[in-house]
Amino acid sequence: MQLPEQFENVTVHCKANIYFEGKVISHTLQFPDGSKKTIGLIYPGTYHFNTNAPERMEITAGTCAVRMAQNAEEMVYATGSFFDVPGNSGFDIRVENGIAEYICSYL
């Protein structure tokens, strides 16, 4: 999978989305067609997120382990990989070392 190096013609929301006392931080990108993505950082720890709409999480740097709400198995994702999360669901994400960077697309 080819990860984007940059996004053109987007509006960046300056106010950060800050979760878990600053351990997960993202910024929202709004595209001309009305779609949006977030780009962010996940510091070491384990975090739970609920989803409203389906999402695709692309890992752009680092490594994380993910357990979907409907699955007991934890899967590891490294730079260049992605996972999809169903809408009206949730997932646990764990970073052991370093920082995981991601792009989240709302499908």
C-alpha angles and dihedrals in degrees: 000000000000112000118211116250093202143354121234128213098010134140113231118209105225095206108087124226102234121191135175096016093307097314091116118037130172142166125216122237118201116202126209091250090058096255120128140205134183126220119200158143131253117200123204114297141072120278136179122217129185120210131213099181126029113274139196116210114201115193108220098176137006131011135281139177119226134196116190118218092243095046132063093201119097116218127199120226124191135185110311097023131102143195132204124225121201120234118262090026138090146217143206116230124194130192115189103180137016122348128308115215122201150176114217116200120193107222 
